Amino acid sequence: MKGSKRGKMLLACLVSMTVLAGCGSGKSDDAGGGKAKDAEQAKINANGFPIVNDNMTVSAFAAKFFANADWNKIRLWTDYEKKTNIHVNWETVQTETLKEKRNLLLAGNDYPELFYASAFSRSDLLKYGKQGVFLPLNDLIDKYAPNFKALMDKYPIIAKGITMPDGKIYGLPTVYDPEFKSVLYGTPWVKQEWLDKLGLKQPESLDDFYNMLKAFKEKDPNGNGQKDEIAWGAVGTTGIVNYLRGSFGLNNHGTSNINVDTDPETGKVRFIPTDPRYKELLQFVNKLYKDGLLEQDIVSVKSTEVDSKGMEGLIGVVDNVDPVAIYNQKGYVGLNVLKGPHGDQQYTAYGSPLGNIGMFVLTDKAKNPEAMIRWMDYFYSDEGIKLFFMGWKDETYTEGANGSVDYTDEIKNNPNGLNLDQAIGQYLIWPGGYYPGFVKQQYFKGAEGLPTSVENAKKAEPYALKQDQVWPPFNFTQDEQSELTTIQTDIDTYVLEMRDKFITGNESFDNWDQYVAALDKMGVKRYAEIYQSAAERYAK
């Protein structure tokens, strides 16, 4: 969700309305073109539209958000077919059953020419890429995807994050514009009215933060004579822990590889959940919990329960998007980045601009991979991004004199009572968040694009990690992934389980050494070594 300089490339051996024969399209490896005969028969244009001169049909599988959406009839795709001369025959499933259906197709050798919005994991990309089921896209990107190539050149994290250890690229990603700060980071939201009522300033330190929450709980800031205020309302402890990681000097490469960062003393990978500073962080959050300053059922509470309290205006701090979007509660502002006990004041709960990298995959059944990489590349261009998120001028959106865009009143205030997602979902497929492409602030109208969210991010920006400090999720070799599979699930599960036990007091901090010893037995040393190898590959 998160433009970019346009890349200008010479497409060697390729001129408009010429056949691809003799241009290397028959390579079965690097070019990703395992169907030379079909490619030779298809005429493809070097740039512009249509992509192919003769109509062609492609089989595709995709995940969708709305059950009643028929992608074979939805306007985004029918209009794009007229533009490209490429008809996509869509088979779709809802996101809830995606993994099961996707895996069945692959297991039964009944898969299509391309997978779209199918969210393949990194391990699956490497597995099926090595088997030859997924085509390597490197040469296809170089020759036929100038928009995506330009993004790769501008933001090195993309190329580094989508390239597997074997040097191949097997999928195209969702990319959040690194300039779209508010979709990448932002602090929790505090109710400014309560601060004003109690004569409090924004907290600057952990002590200030504690005292603010205590005042929210005890001093009746909503003025109803009851102690019904919830100082910090949330589902789960992840939000409070992540907010404070940078205040304890943790996660100096962001949260995409949540349990590891670089040890400032050794320069090697550090396993965070056994670090003394992580213990200090949990002890502080335990103090908040013990003193009733966090939602007391925070580990088990359902989102509907928190939402209900939020809509009543009973929550002082919300670790979600702006409450105006989810609770219809105005007046919340972003919290400060807090200074920690060792002088650290950094915001490290920073997500990678690189989203899922397996959102567009071409299989070995693709008859014309060159045409389809051009088909997808359009949605990494400014024009394509605008179409994907906004639709059609004066029909689904209006344009201001300064180039600003907004949905029409029919979309924003639908006469049939549809919410924004439902109204735009009649024409476009982005609601639900499953798609490859580039997410720009100018065209993304979700909560993260609200002016309040933008302001929140600006406030945190002086303390946020720099772009080149942020790691995307790492890619592992097959051998590394095989080892990780046997140890990582147990380690990660145990870390989360014990985090919540320490915070709620169900586990004494007197037992910290036993906790560390248990992780050692689970193979945490090898876990860190594998991440070290991945970090070194990434750095190169």
C-alpha positions as CSV (number, residue, x, y, z in Angstrom):
1,M,0.0,0.0,0.0
2,K,2.8,2.1,0.2
3,G,5.9,7.7,-7.8
4,S,8.8,6.5,-8.7
5,K,11.1,7.4,-11.6
6,R,10.2,5.9,-14.9
7,G,12.8,3.6,-16.3
8,K,13.7,3.9,-20.0
9,M,15.0,0.7,-21.5
10,L,16.0,-0.5,-24.9
11,L,14.3,-3.8,-25.6
12,A,17.0,-5.7,-27.5
13,C,15.8,-7.6,-30.5
14,L,12.3,-6.2,-30.1
15,V,10.4,-3.7,-32.2
16,S,6.7,-3.0,-32.4
17,M,4.7,-5.7,-34.2
18,T,7.5,-8.1,-34.7
19,V,7.6,-11.7,-33.6
20,L,9.7,-12.8,-30.7
21,A,11.5,-15.5,-32.5
22,G,15.2,-14.9,-32.4
23,C,15.0,-12.8,-29.3
24,G,15.8,-15.6,-26.8
25,S,12.2,-16.2,-25.9
26,G,12.7,-20.0,-26.2
27,K,15.1,-20.2,-23.3
28,S,13.7,-22.5,-20.6
29,D,15.8,-21.2,-17.8
30,D,16.8,-17.5,-17.2
31,A,14.4,-16.0,-19.7
32,G,11.5,-17.8,-18.1
33,G,10.1,-18.7,-21.6
34,G,9.6,-22.4,-21.6
35,K,7.1,-22.3,-24.5
36,A,9.1,-21.1,-27.5
37,K,6.6,-22.3,-30.1
38,D,3.7,-20.4,-28.6
39,A,5.9,-17.3,-28.1
40,E,6.9,-17.3,-31.7
41,Q,3.3,-17.4,-32.8
42,A,2.3,-14.4,-30.6
43,K,3.0,-10.9,-31.8
44,I,3.9,-8.6,-29.0
45,N,4.4,-4.8,-29.0
46,A,7.5,-3.3,-27.5
47,N,5.5,-0.7,-25.6
48,G,2.1,0.9,-25.3
49,F,-1.1,-0.9,-26.1
50,P,-2.3,-3.4,-27.1
51,I,0.3,-5.7,-25.7
52,V,-0.5,-8.3,-28.3
53,N,-2.1,-7.8,-31.7
54,D,-4.1,-11.0,-31.8
55,N,-6.4,-11.8,-29.0
56,M,-5.1,-14.4,-26.6
57,T,-6.6,-16.1,-23.5
58,V,-4.6,-16.9,-20.4
59,S,-5.7,-19.1,-17.5
60,A,-5.2,-17.6,-14.0
61,F,-5.9,-18.4,-10.4
62,A,-6.4,-15.6,-7.7
63,A,-7.6,-14.9,-4.2
64,K,-10.4,-12.4,-3.8
65,F,-11.9,-10.6,-0.8
66,F,-15.6,-10.4,-1.8
67,A,-17.4,-13.7,-2.4
68,N,-19.8,-12.3,-4.9
69,A,-17.2,-10.5,-7.1
70,D,-16.9,-12.1,-10.5
71,W,-13.5,-11.3,-11.8
72,N,-14.4,-12.4,-15.3
73,K,-17.0,-9.6,-15.4
74,I,-15.5,-7.0,-13.1
75,R,-14.8,-3.7,-14.9
76,L,-11.1,-3.5,-14.0
77,W,-10.4,-6.6,-15.9
78,T,-12.9,-6.3,-18.8
79,D,-11.5,-2.8,-19.6
80,Y,-7.9,-4.0,-19.3
81,E,-8.7,-6.8,-21.7
82,K,-9.9,-4.2,-24.3
83,K,-6.6,-2.3,-23.8
84,T,-4.3,-5.3,-24.0
85,N,-6.1,-7.9,-26.2
86,I,-5.4,-10.4,-23.4
87,H,-8.4,-12.2,-22.0
88,V,-7.7,-13.7,-18.5
89,N,-9.9,-16.6,-17.6
90,W,-10.1,-16.2,-13.8
91,E,-10.6,-19.0,-11.3
92,T,-11.0,-17.3,-7.9
93,V,-11.4,-18.4,-4.3
94,Q,-11.9,-16.3,-1.2
95,T,-8.8,-15.5,0.9
96,E,-9.9,-17.9,3.7
97,T,-9.5,-21.0,1.5
98,L,-6.6,-19.7,-0.7
99,K,-3.9,-21.9,0.7
100,E,-5.8,-25.1,0.6
101,K,-7.1,-24.6,-3.0
102,R,-3.7,-23.3,-4.2
103,N,-1.9,-26.3,-2.9
104,L,-4.4,-28.7,-4.4
105,L,-3.9,-27.2,-7.8
106,L,-0.1,-27.6,-7.6
107,A,-0.3,-31.1,-6.1
108,G,-2.6,-32.3,-8.9
109,N,-0.6,-30.7,-11.7
110,D,-3.8,-28.8,-12.5
111,Y,-2.4,-25.3,-12.1
112,P,-2.9,-22.4,-14.5
113,E,-0.5,-20.2,-16.5
114,L,-0.3,-17.6,-13.7
115,F,-1.1,-17.1,-10.0
116,Y,-2.3,-13.7,-9.1
117,A,-2.8,-12.4,-5.5
118,S,-2.0,-15.9,-4.3
119,A,0.5,-14.9,-1.6
120,F,3.0,-17.6,-2.0
121,S,5.6,-17.9,0.9
122,R,9.2,-17.4,0.2
123,S,9.9,-21.1,0.8
124,D,7.2,-22.1,-1.7
125,L,8.6,-19.7,-4.3
126,L,12.0,-21.4,-3.9
127,K,10.6,-24.9,-3.8
128,Y,8.5,-24.6,-6.9
129,G,11.1,-22.5,-8.7
130,K,13.7,-25.2,-8.2
131,Q,11.3,-27.8,-9.5
132,G,10.7,-25.7,-12.6
133,V,7.0,-25.1,-11.9
134,F,7.5,-21.4,-11.4
135,L,9.4,-19.5,-14.1
136,P,12.4,-17.4,-13.1
137,L,11.5,-13.8,-14.0
138,N,14.9,-12.1,-14.0
139,D,15.4,-11.8,-17.8
140,L,11.7,-11.1,-18.3
141,I,11.9,-8.2,-15.9
142,D,15.0,-6.8,-17.6
143,K,13.4,-7.0,-21.1
144,Y,9.7,-6.4,-20.6
145,A,9.0,-4.7,-17.3
146,P,10.5,-1.2,-17.4
147,N,8.2,0.2,-14.7
148,F,9.1,-2.5,-12.2
149,K,12.7,-2.4,-13.2
150,A,12.8,1.3,-12.5
151,L,11.4,0.7,-9.0
152,M,14.1,-1.9,-8.4
153,D,16.8,0.5,-9.5
154,K,15.4,3.3,-7.3
155,Y,14.8,1.1,-4.2
156,P,17.5,-1.6,-3.8
157,I,15.5,-3.3,-1.0
158,I,13.1,-4.6,-3.7
159,A,15.7,-6.5,-5.7
160,K,17.5,-7.7,-2.6
161,G,14.3,-8.8,-1.0
162,I,12.7,-10.7,-4.0
163,T,15.9,-12.5,-5.1
164,M,16.2,-16.0,-3.8
165,P,19.6,-17.4,-2.7
166,D,19.9,-19.1,-6.1
167,G,19.9,-15.7,-7.7
168,K,16.5,-16.1,-9.3
169,I,13.3,-14.1,-8.9
170,Y,10.2,-16.2,-8.9
171,G,7.5,-13.8,-8.0
172,L,6.5,-10.1,-8.1
173,P,5.5,-8.3,-4.9
174,T,3.3,-5.8,-3.3
175,V,5.5,-2.8,-2.7
176,Y,4.5,0.1,-0.4
177,D,6.0,3.3,-1.6
178,P,8.9,4.1,0.8
179,E,7.8,7.7,0.7
180,F,4.3,6.7,2.0
181,K,5.5,6.9,5.6
182,S,2.2,6.4,7.3
183,V,1.6,3.0,5.9
184,L,5.1,1.9,7.1
185,Y,5.0,3.3,10.6
186,G,3.2,5.4,13.1
187,T,2.9,5.5,16.9
188,P,-0.2,4.5,18.9
189,W,-3.1,7.1,19.2
190,V,-3.8,9.0,22.4
191,K,-7.1,10.9,23.1
192,Q,-6.0,14.5,23.2
193,E,-9.2,15.6,25.0
194,W,-8.2,13.5,28.0
195,L,-4.8,15.0,28.1
196,D,-6.3,18.5,28.0
197,K,-8.9,17.6,30.7
198,L,-6.2,16.4,33.0
199,G,-3.7,19.1,32.2
200,L,-1.2,16.6,30.9
201,K,1.5,17.0,28.2
202,Q,2.4,14.3,25.8
203,P,4.8,11.8,27.5
204,E,8.5,12.0,26.7
205,S,9.8,9.2,28.8
206,L,8.7,5.9,30.2
207,D,7.9,7.5,33.5
208,D,5.8,10.1,31.8
209,F,4.0,7.4,29.8
210,Y,3.3,5.4,33.0
211,N,1.9,8.5,34.8
212,M,-0.3,9.4,31.8
213,L,-1.9,6.0,31.7
214,K,-2.3,6.0,35.5
215,A,-4.1,9.4,35.3
216,F,-6.4,8.1,32.5
217,K,-7.3,5.1,34.7
218,E,-7.9,7.0,38.0
219,K,-8.9,10.6,37.3
220,D,-12.1,10.2,35.3
221,P,-11.1,12.0,32.2
222,N,-14.4,11.3,30.5
223,G,-16.2,13.1,33.4
224,N,-19.0,10.6,33.9
225,G,-18.1,9.9,37.6
226,Q,-17.2,6.3,36.9
227,K,-13.8,4.6,36.6
228,D,-14.8,3.0,33.3
229,E,-11.9,4.3,31.3
230,I,-9.4,1.9,29.8
231,A,-6.0,3.5,29.7
232,W,-4.5,1.3,26.9
233,G,-7.0,-0.8,24.9
234,A,-5.8,-3.4,22.5
235,V,-6.1,-7.0,21.3
236,G,-2.9,-8.8,22.4
237,T,0.4,-7.5,23.7
238,T,2.2,-7.1,20.4
239,G,1.2,-3.4,20.0
240,I,2.6,-2.3,23.4
241,V,5.8,-4.4,23.0
242,N,6.5,-3.2,19.5
243,Y,5.9,0.5,20.4
244,L,8.5,0.3,23.1
245,R,11.2,-1.8,21.3
246,G,13.1,1.2,20.1
247,S,13.0,2.8,23.5
248,F,15.0,-0.2,24.8
249,G,17.4,-0.2,21.8
250,L,15.9,-3.3,20.1
251,N,15.0,-4.2,16.5
252,N,17.5,-1.8,14.9
253,H,16.5,-3.2,11.4
254,G,12.7,-3.1,11.9
255,T,10.2,-5.8,12.7
256,S,10.1,-7.9,9.5
257,N,12.4,-10.4,11.1
258,I,10.9,-9.8,14.5
259,N,13.3,-11.9,16.7
260,V,16.6,-10.7,15.3
261,D,18.6,-7.6,14.7
262,T,22.3,-6.6,14.9
263,D,24.0,-6.7,18.2
264,P,25.6,-3.2,18.6
265,E,28.6,-4.6,20.4
266,T,29.5,-7.5,18.1
267,G,28.0,-6.5,14.8
268,K,26.5,-10.0,14.5
269,V,22.9,-11.2,14.5
270,R,21.4,-10.9,18.0
271,F,18.5,-13.1,19.1
272,I,16.4,-10.4,20.8
273,P,14.1,-12.5,23.1
274,T,17.0,-13.6,25.3
275,D,18.7,-10.2,25.5
276,P,18.7,-8.4,28.9
277,R,17.1,-5.4,27.3
278,Y,14.2,-7.4,26.1
279,K,13.7,-8.6,29.7
280,E,13.7,-5.0,30.9
281,L,11.1,-4.2,28.3
282,L,8.8,-7.0,29.4
283,Q,9.3,-6.0,33.1
284,F,8.1,-2.5,32.2
285,V,5.0,-3.8,30.4
286,N,4.4,-6.2,33.3
287,K,4.3,-3.2,35.6
288,L,1.7,-1.5,33.4
289,Y,-0.4,-4.6,33.4
290,K,0.0,-5.3,37.1
291,D,-1.2,-1.7,37.9
292,G,-4.2,-2.0,35.7
293,L,-3.1,0.3,33.0
294,L,-3.6,-2.2,30.2
295,E,-6.8,-3.9,29.1
296,Q,-6.9,-6.6,31.8
297,D,-8.0,-9.4,29.4
298,I,-5.4,-8.2,26.8
299,V,-4.2,-11.7,26.0
300,S,-7.6,-13.2,25.4
301,V,-9.9,-10.3,24.6
302,K,-11.8,-10.4,21.4
303,S,-11.6,-7.6,18.9
304,T,-15.3,-7.1,19.0
305,E,-15.1,-6.3,22.7
306,V,-12.3,-3.8,22.3
307,D,-14.2,-2.3,19.3
308,S,-17.3,-1.9,21.4
309,K,-15.4,0.0,24.1
310,G,-13.6,2.1,21.5
311,M,-16.9,3.2,19.9
312,E,-18.1,4.3,23.3
313,G,-15.0,6.5,23.6
314,L,-13.7,4.7,26.7
315,I,-10.1,4.0,25.5
316,G,-7.3,6.5,26.1
317,V,-4.6,4.9,23.9
318,V,-5.3,2.8,20.8
319,D,-2.6,0.8,19.0
320,N,-4.4,0.5,15.7
321,V,-5.2,2.9,12.8
322,D,-6.7,6.3,13.6
323,P,-9.8,5.6,15.8
324,V,-11.8,7.9,13.5
325,A,-11.7,5.2,10.9
326,I,-12.6,2.2,13.1
327,Y,-14.5,3.7,16.1
328,N,-15.8,6.9,14.5
329,Q,-13.9,8.7,17.4
330,K,-12.3,12.0,16.4
331,G,-9.5,13.9,18.3
332,Y,-6.9,11.2,18.7
333,V,-3.3,12.1,17.9
334,G,-0.1,10.1,17.6
335,L,2.0,9.5,20.7
336,N,5.6,10.7,21.0
337,V,8.5,8.3,20.6
338,L,9.6,7.7,24.2
339,K,13.1,7.9,25.6
340,G,14.1,4.7,27.3
341,P,16.1,3.8,30.4
342,H,19.5,3.7,28.5
343,G,18.9,6.9,26.5
344,D,17.5,5.2,23.4
345,Q,14.8,7.1,21.6
346,Q,14.1,5.4,18.3
347,Y,11.0,4.1,16.5
348,T,11.8,0.7,15.3
349,A,8.4,-0.8,14.7
350,Y,9.0,-0.1,11.1
351,G,7.5,-2.5,8.5
352,S,9.4,-3.2,5.3
353,P,8.2,-1.5,2.2
354,L,8.4,-4.9,0.6
355,G,5.1,-6.8,1.1
356,N,4.4,-10.4,0.0
357,I,6.8,-11.2,-2.8
358,G,4.7,-14.1,-4.2
359,M,1.8,-12.1,-5.5
360,F,2.3,-12.7,-9.2
361,V,3.8,-16.0,-10.4
362,L,4.2,-17.4,-13.9
363,T,4.2,-21.2,-14.2
364,D,5.8,-23.5,-16.8
365,K,2.4,-23.7,-18.5
366,A,2.5,-20.0,-19.5
367,K,2.2,-19.8,-23.3
368,N,3.5,-16.3,-23.6
369,P,5.3,-15.2,-20.4
370,E,6.7,-12.1,-22.2
371,A,3.2,-10.8,-22.8
372,M,2.1,-11.5,-19.2
373,I,5.1,-9.8,-17.6
374,R,4.2,-6.7,-19.7
375,W,0.5,-7.2,-18.6
376,M,1.6,-7.0,-14.9
377,D,4.2,-4.3,-15.3
378,Y,1.5,-1.7,-16.2
379,F,0.3,-1.9,-12.6
380,Y,3.7,-0.7,-11.4
381,S,3.4,2.5,-13.6
382,D,1.7,5.7,-12.3
383,E,-1.1,5.3,-14.8
384,G,-1.7,1.7,-13.9
385,I,-1.6,2.4,-10.2
386,K,-4.1,5.1,-10.6
387,L,-6.4,2.8,-12.5
388,F,-6.0,0.0,-10.0
389,F,-6.9,2.1,-6.9
390,M,-9.1,4.9,-8.3
391,G,-10.8,3.6,-11.4
392,W,-12.1,6.0,-14.0
393,K,-12.2,9.8,-13.9
394,D,-15.6,11.4,-13.3
395,E,-17.1,7.9,-12.8
396,T,-15.4,6.5,-9.7
397,Y,-13.1,9.4,-8.9
398,T,-12.8,13.2,-9.4
399,E,-9.6,15.1,-9.9
400,G,-8.7,18.4,-8.3
401,A,-6.8,21.3,-9.9
402,N,-3.6,20.3,-8.2
403,G,-3.8,16.7,-9.3
404,S,-5.4,15.4,-6.1
405,V,-7.9,12.6,-6.5
406,D,-10.8,11.4,-4.5
407,Y,-13.7,9.0,-4.9
408,T,-17.0,10.2,-6.2
409,D,-19.8,10.8,-3.8
410,E,-21.5,7.6,-5.1
411,I,-18.5,5.7,-3.8
412,K,-18.0,7.6,-0.5
413,N,-21.7,8.0,0.3
414,N,-23.2,5.1,-1.6
415,P,-27.0,5.5,-2.1
416,N,-27.5,1.8,-1.5
417,G,-25.8,1.9,1.9
418,L,-22.6,0.2,0.8
419,N,-19.4,1.1,2.7
420,L,-16.4,2.3,0.7
421,D,-14.9,-1.1,0.3
422,Q,-18.1,-2.6,-1.0
423,A,-18.9,0.3,-3.3
424,I,-15.4,0.3,-4.9
425,G,-15.5,-3.5,-5.0
426,Q,-18.1,-3.3,-7.7
427,Y,-15.5,-2.0,-10.0
428,L,-12.0,-2.7,-8.6
429,I,-10.3,-5.6,-6.7
430,W,-8.0,-3.9,-4.2
431,P,-10.2,-4.1,-1.1
432,G,-8.9,-6.9,1.1
433,G,-5.3,-6.1,0.5
434,Y,-4.3,-9.1,-1.7
435,Y,-2.6,-7.8,-4.9
436,P,0.7,-7.3,-6.6
437,G,1.6,-3.7,-7.4
438,F,2.9,-0.4,-6.0
439,V,0.9,1.4,-3.3
440,K,1.2,5.2,-3.5
441,Q,-0.1,7.7,-0.9
442,Q,-1.7,9.8,-3.7
443,Y,-4.0,7.0,-4.7
444,F,-4.5,4.9,-1.6
445,K,-7.6,6.0,0.4
446,G,-7.4,3.7,3.4
447,A,-7.0,4.8,7.0
448,E,-3.2,5.0,6.6
449,G,-3.7,7.7,4.0
450,L,-5.8,10.0,6.3
451,P,-4.2,13.4,7.0
452,T,-4.1,12.5,10.7
453,S,-2.1,9.3,9.9
454,V,0.3,11.3,7.7
455,E,0.8,13.8,10.6
456,N,1.4,10.9,13.0
457,A,4.1,9.5,10.8
458,K,5.8,12.9,10.4
459,K,5.9,13.2,14.1
460,A,7.7,9.9,14.5
461,E,9.9,10.4,11.4
462,P,12.9,12.1,13.2
463,Y,13.2,9.0,15.4
464,A,12.3,6.3,12.8
465,L,14.8,4.0,11.2
466,K,16.3,5.1,7.9
467,Q,15.2,3.2,4.8
468,D,18.6,1.6,4.3
469,Q,18.5,0.3,7.9
470,V,15.3,-1.7,7.4
471,W,15.5,-5.4,6.6
472,P,12.8,-7.1,4.6
473,P,11.9,-10.7,5.6
474,F,14.9,-12.8,4.7
475,N,15.1,-15.5,2.0
476,F,16.7,-18.8,2.9
477,T,18.3,-21.6,1.0
478,Q,16.4,-24.9,0.8
479,D,18.8,-26.4,3.3
480,E,18.5,-23.5,5.7
481,Q,14.7,-23.5,5.3
482,S,14.6,-27.2,6.0
483,E,16.6,-26.7,9.3
484,L,14.5,-23.7,10.2
485,T,11.3,-25.5,9.7
486,T,12.2,-28.0,12.4
487,I,13.2,-25.4,15.0
488,Q,11.6,-22.0,14.2
489,T,8.0,-22.8,14.8
490,D,8.6,-24.1,18.3
491,I,11.0,-21.2,19.1
492,D,8.7,-18.5,17.8
493,T,5.6,-20.1,19.6
494,Y,7.5,-20.4,22.9
495,V,8.7,-16.8,22.7
496,L,5.2,-15.5,22.2
497,E,3.7,-17.7,24.9
498,M,6.4,-16.7,27.4
499,R,6.1,-13.0,26.5
500,D,2.5,-13.0,27.5
501,K,3.1,-15.1,30.6
502,F,5.8,-12.7,31.8
503,I,3.7,-9.6,31.1
504,T,0.6,-11.0,32.9
505,G,2.6,-12.3,35.8
506,N,1.7,-15.9,35.1
507,E,5.5,-16.5,34.9
508,S,7.9,-15.0,37.4
509,F,10.9,-13.1,36.1
510,D,12.8,-15.2,38.7
511,N,12.5,-17.9,36.1
512,W,14.1,-15.9,33.3
513,D,17.3,-18.1,33.3
514,Q,15.2,-21.2,32.8
515,Y,13.4,-19.6,29.9
516,V,16.7,-18.8,28.3
517,A,17.9,-22.3,28.9
518,A,14.8,-23.8,27.3
519,L,15.4,-21.7,24.2
520,D,19.0,-22.9,24.1
521,K,17.8,-26.5,24.1
522,M,15.4,-25.7,21.2
523,G,18.3,-24.7,19.0
524,V,18.3,-20.9,19.3
525,K,22.0,-20.8,18.5
526,R,21.5,-22.5,15.2
527,Y,18.5,-20.3,14.5
528,A,20.7,-17.2,14.9
529,E,23.4,-18.7,12.7
530,I,21.0,-19.3,9.9
531,Y,19.7,-15.7,10.2
532,Q,23.4,-14.5,10.2
533,S,24.0,-16.3,6.9
534,A,20.8,-14.7,5.4
535,A,21.8,-11.2,6.8
536,E,25.3,-11.6,5.2
537,R,23.7,-12.6,1.8
538,Y,21.4,-9.6,2.0
539,A,24.2,-7.2,2.8
540,K,26.1,-8.3,-0.3
